[in-house]
Amino acid sequence: PMPMEQAIIKYPSEHRPKVIYTSSEGTINITFNPTDTALEAEELPDFVEQMADILRSVQPIRNWLGTEMVTNCSGLSVGQIRFVAAGIDGNLYNEMLLFIHNGRVVIGSFSCLEADLEVWLPVAEYWVQSLSVLPPSIYSTNEKGMTTP
């Protein structure tokens, strides 16, 4: 889990993702952010395209790689948005995942330095395929993302 001090710097908005995992160097990040946006499954493809339009208008995008809808091995419908954007330490590969959980959109993201993309792209692809929605846990989650009984 990314320490809160680092999360505040890397994601300065008060609306930073709720769950952020990072590599020890802070160069690989995976986030999940449940939203309050209610959506039906058949509305997800249009929502993904709307999000892509917003991203293209507000992000310093260096290379737009596109959008795609996939159904992963657990049967979850996932919208993907991929692009390379300028970052502080160099260009960053970004992959956003949008899926529906309990009738609400969840936005996930994977990012790594563009220079490391060849190594990390298989991980991003595996992440999409391994994603599944689990029933509620009996464990609570603390602010650092770890579970406690």
C-alpha positions as CSV (number, residue, x, y, z in Angstrom):
1,P,0.0,0.0,0.0
2,M,1.2,3.5,-0.8
3,P,1.9,5.5,2.4
4,M,-0.5,8.4,2.8
5,E,2.3,11.0,2.7
6,Q,3.4,9.7,-0.7
7,A,-0.2,9.5,-1.9
8,I,-0.8,13.1,-1.1
9,I,2.2,14.1,-3.2
10,K,1.5,11.7,-6.1
11,Y,-2.3,12.3,-6.1
12,P,-2.7,15.9,-4.8
13,S,-6.4,16.1,-5.3
14,E,-8.7,15.5,-2.4
15,H,-10.4,13.1,-4.8
16,R,-7.4,10.7,-4.9
17,P,-8.2,7.0,-5.3
18,K,-9.3,5.2,-2.2
19,V,-7.0,2.2,-2.6
20,I,-3.4,2.8,-4.0
21,Y,-0.7,0.1,-4.2
22,T,2.8,1.0,-5.4
23,S,6.2,-0.6,-6.0
24,S,8.9,0.2,-3.5
25,E,10.4,2.8,-5.9
26,G,6.9,4.3,-6.4
27,T,7.1,3.9,-10.2
28,I,4.4,1.2,-10.6
29,N,1.0,2.1,-9.3
30,I,-2.3,0.3,-9.1
31,T,-5.4,2.1,-7.8
32,F,-9.1,1.4,-7.2
33,N,-11.6,4.1,-6.7
34,P,-15.3,3.3,-6.2
35,T,-17.6,6.1,-7.4
36,D,-21.1,7.1,-6.7
37,T,-22.0,6.9,-10.4
38,A,-24.9,4.5,-10.9
39,L,-24.8,2.6,-14.2
40,E,-26.4,-0.3,-15.8
41,A,-24.1,-2.9,-17.5
42,E,-25.3,-1.9,-21.0
43,E,-24.4,1.7,-20.4
44,L,-20.8,1.0,-19.6
45,P,-19.4,1.2,-23.2
46,D,-20.8,4.7,-23.7
47,F,-19.5,5.7,-20.2
48,V,-16.0,4.5,-21.1
49,E,-16.1,6.6,-24.3
50,Q,-17.3,9.7,-22.4
51,M,-14.4,9.2,-19.8
52,A,-12.0,8.8,-22.7
53,D,-13.2,12.1,-24.2
54,I,-12.8,13.9,-20.8
55,L,-9.2,12.4,-20.4
56,R,-8.2,13.6,-23.9
57,S,-9.4,17.1,-23.0
58,V,-7.6,17.4,-19.6
59,Q,-4.5,15.2,-19.7
60,P,-1.2,16.1,-21.3
61,I,-1.4,13.0,-23.5
62,R,1.7,12.1,-25.5
63,N,0.3,9.0,-27.2
64,W,-3.4,7.9,-27.3
65,L,-3.6,4.1,-27.4
66,G,-7.4,3.8,-27.4
67,T,-10.3,2.2,-25.6
68,E,-11.7,-1.3,-25.6
69,M,-14.4,-3.3,-23.9
70,V,-13.5,-6.8,-22.8
71,T,-15.2,-9.6,-20.8
72,N,-12.5,-11.2,-18.6
73,C,-12.2,-14.8,-17.5
74,S,-14.5,-14.3,-14.5
75,G,-17.2,-12.8,-16.8
76,L,-16.7,-9.2,-15.7
77,S,-17.3,-6.6,-18.4
78,V,-14.4,-4.1,-18.2
79,G,-13.8,-0.9,-20.2
80,Q,-10.1,-0.1,-20.8
81,I,-8.6,3.3,-21.6
82,R,-4.9,3.3,-22.5
83,F,-2.6,6.3,-23.1
84,V,0.9,7.6,-22.4
85,A,1.0,11.0,-20.6
86,A,3.8,13.3,-19.5
87,G,4.9,12.7,-15.9
88,I,7.4,14.3,-13.5
89,D,9.9,11.5,-13.9
90,G,9.2,10.9,-17.7
91,N,6.4,9.6,-19.8
92,L,3.9,7.3,-18.0
93,Y,1.9,4.5,-19.5
94,N,-1.6,4.6,-18.0
95,E,-4.3,2.0,-18.2
96,M,-7.7,2.8,-16.7
97,L,-10.3,0.1,-16.0
98,L,-13.9,0.8,-15.5
99,F,-16.3,-1.8,-14.3
100,I,-19.6,-2.0,-12.3
101,H,-19.8,-3.3,-8.8
102,N,-23.1,-3.1,-6.9
103,G,-24.6,-0.9,-9.6
104,R,-21.8,1.7,-9.3
105,V,-18.8,2.4,-11.4
106,V,-15.4,1.5,-10.1
107,I,-12.3,3.0,-11.7
108,G,-9.1,1.2,-11.5
109,S,-5.7,2.4,-12.9
110,F,-2.4,0.9,-13.7
111,S,0.6,3.1,-14.4
112,C,4.3,2.6,-15.0
113,L,7.1,4.5,-16.7
114,E,6.9,4.2,-20.4
115,A,10.5,3.0,-20.4
116,D,9.4,0.0,-18.3
117,L,6.3,-0.8,-20.4
118,E,7.7,-3.9,-22.1
119,V,8.3,-5.6,-18.7
120,W,5.0,-4.4,-17.1
121,L,2.5,-4.7,-19.9
122,P,2.0,-8.4,-19.3
123,V,1.2,-7.6,-15.7
124,A,-1.4,-5.0,-16.7
125,E,-3.0,-7.6,-19.1
126,Y,-3.0,-10.2,-16.3
127,W,-4.6,-7.6,-14.0
128,V,-7.5,-7.1,-16.3
129,Q,-8.1,-10.8,-16.7
130,S,-7.7,-11.7,-13.0
131,L,-10.1,-8.9,-11.8
132,S,-13.3,-10.3,-10.2
133,V,-15.8,-8.9,-7.8
134,L,-15.8,-10.7,-4.5
135,P,-18.6,-10.9,-1.9
136,P,-18.2,-8.6,1.1
137,S,-15.5,-9.7,3.5
138,I,-15.8,-10.2,7.2
139,Y,-12.6,-8.2,7.5
140,S,-12.4,-4.4,7.6
141,T,-9.9,-2.4,5.6
142,N,-7.7,0.2,7.3
143,E,-6.5,3.4,5.7
144,K,-3.3,1.7,4.4
145,G,-5.2,-0.9,2.4
146,M,-4.4,-3.9,4.6
147,T,-7.1,-6.0,6.1
148,T,-7.6,-6.6,9.8
149,P,-9.8,-9.1,11.5
